[in-house]
């Protein structure tokens, strides 16, 4: 999925003179899981993870992105405070050319104790680089529960332009999982974020991608506009 990395929230932040860095992460609106094209292809992937406990070290390619469990080849380091791991929630069918691989990475999860928050730490980031974090949570079991969780940057002076809430189990049936993207520019070498659930906190997969710095993209756009106007004169 190719998307415009400069989100509406990011544009608002820029217009207000708010720099996009590790202290201010801009989150998109959560999107319901539909098919393998959900997986972002912006920029260059620098980290991918799924909870394939049955195949430690295995990878799954989805829409050109590599999701590996404990894959030591990534330069970015990763840690979470989840306490339990589960494999094989329920048979999942999703569309797209890599639908079977997408279903495989969504069919496993890590979760916390009750509604306790899970905290994540991404390390070894490159200063000044803009990053895109894509995060998935889902539960395809037919429980009569309504489960949601809120994602936000936490600790170390991190702030959020917004704090979206993802739905991952709907007693009425239409939503069994969502994904969300957050964008920030690293002014420290690590980012800490967390998810806080109403009944339980969990995650199924995530990836990090290095993308062009938003400010540079905006300046480039203005440069193109200026060039076009000059040609019209």
N, C-alpha and C positions, 0 to 999 in steps of 0.2 A: 504494500500500500504506500503510494507516494503521496505525501501530504505537505502542505505549506508549513514549514517549521516556525514561521512567524505567526503565531496564533493571534486571535483578536485580543486576548488578554495581554499578550506580549506587546502588541501595538499600543494598547492603552497604557501599559507600564512605561513604554518609551515616551509616549506623548506627555506623560506626567513627570518625565525626567527621572524615572526610576530605573537604574541599571539592572540588567538581568545577570545576576551572579549567584553564587552559592547561598547568599543570604536572602534571595528572593526567587522562589521557584514558581513558575506560571503553569497551572494545570488546565488542560482541556476539559470539556464535558465528557463524562464517561459514556462509552459506546457499548451496546449489547453485542456479544460475540456472535458472529455470523459465519465466517469462512476464513480460509487461510490468507486471503488478501487483507485481513485485519492487521497483519504483521507489517509494521513500518519498514520502509526501505530507504528512509532519508539518510544521507551522508554515509558514514562507514560504521558498521557494527563493531563495538569494542568490548562487549560483554553479553553473554546469554546464559540463561539458567532455567532448567525445568526440574521437576521433582520425580524423575524416573528412577525410583528406588529399586526397581527390579533389575535395572541395568546400570549400575554405578559406572560412571565414566563414559556412558553412551551419549550420543548426540542425536538430535533430530533437526533436519533442515526444513524450514517452513518459509516459503516466499523468499528464499535466498538467505535467510537468517539462520545462524547456527545456535541451537539451544543445547548446552552441555551441562551435565551434572558433575559438579566438582572438577570442572575443566581447568586444569592448571595452565593452559596455553594463553589465557587471557591476561593482559597486563593489569587490568583493574582487579582489585581484591574485593571480596564480598564476605559479609557475615550477617547472620540474623539471630534473633532471640527466640524463635519458635521452639517449642518443646516436643512436638510430635510430628510424625510423617505418615501419610496414608497413600496407598496406591490402589488404583482401580475403583474409583467412586461408583461408576455406572457406565454402561455403554454410551458413547457419545458419537453423534453423527454431525459433522460440520462440512460445509461445502468448500469449493475451491480446488485448484490443482494439487495442493498439498494437504487436502482435508484429513487424510488418515494420520499423517504426522502431527498435524495440528491437534487432532483429537487425542493423540497419544500424550502430548505434553500437558493437555488440560485435564487428563484423567488421574492426576496425582497432585497432592498438595502437602504443604506444611502448615501447621496451625499451633495456636497457643493454648494456654490453660484457661478455659472459659472465655470470658470477654477481655482478658488481659491483652494489652497492645503488643504487637510484634514490632521490634525496632530493627532497621536495616542500616548497614554501613557500607558505602561504596568507597574504596580507597585507591590511592595511586592515580588520582585524576591529574590532568595536565592543566596548570594554571592558565587562565585566559581562554580556554577551550569551551565552546558551547556544547552542551550535551542534551540529549533527549532520552528520558527514561520512559519505557513502556511497561506497564504493570497489569497482570491478569489475575482475576479471582473468579472462581466459579464452583458450583456444586450442583450436579445434575441428578442428585437423588430426589426422590419424590416426597420429601418431608413436608409436613404442613406448617412450615416455618417461613417467616419473612426475615432474611438475614441481609444485613448491610454492613459496610465498614467505611470509615472516613480515612483518607490518606493525606498526609501532610509532612512537610519537612520539619524536623525537630532538633533542638539542641544546637550548640555552637553558634548561636546568634542567627540561625536560619529563620526565615520568615516565608509566608506564603501569600501570593496575590489572591488566591482562593483556596478552599479546602473541599474538594469534591467528595461525594458519597457514592460508593459503588454498590449496586444490588447484585447479590450472587445466589440467592435462593428466594423464590417468589412462590408463596402458597397458591397463588392463582395460576401459576404455570408459565406465563410468557417469558420471564427472564430467569435464566439460571446462571448467568455470569456476565461480567463486563470487563472492559479494559479501559485504561486511561493513560494519557501521555502528559508528562511534565517536562518543562524546558528550563534550563538554568545555565549560567556561565560560571565556571569554577574560579573562585578567588581564594579557595583553599584546596588542599589535595584530597579532601574527603567530603562526602555528603551523607548526612544521617536523616532518615525519614522513617515514618511509622504508619501502621494501620491500626485503627481502633474499631472493633466490631461491636454490634449491639448484643449478639449472643456468643459469637466466637470470632476470632481474628485469624485470617488465613491468607495464603497466596498460592498460586499454581505455576506461574512463570513470570519472567521479566527479562528485558533486554535494555542495554544502554548503547546509544549511537552517538558518534561525534559528528556534529553538523556545523555549517558555517555560522560564525558569530552573528547574532541578529543585527547588531548595530552596523556591521559591515554590509549585511544584506540590504538594509535600508538605505545606506549611503550609495550602494551600487545601483539600487533602483532609482534613486534621485539622479544619479549620473546618467543613466539610460534616458530618463525623461528629459534631462537637460540637453542631451545629444539630439534626441528626436525633435525638440523644439528648435534647436539651432538649425537643423536641416530644413525645417519648414519655413524659416525666415528667408 
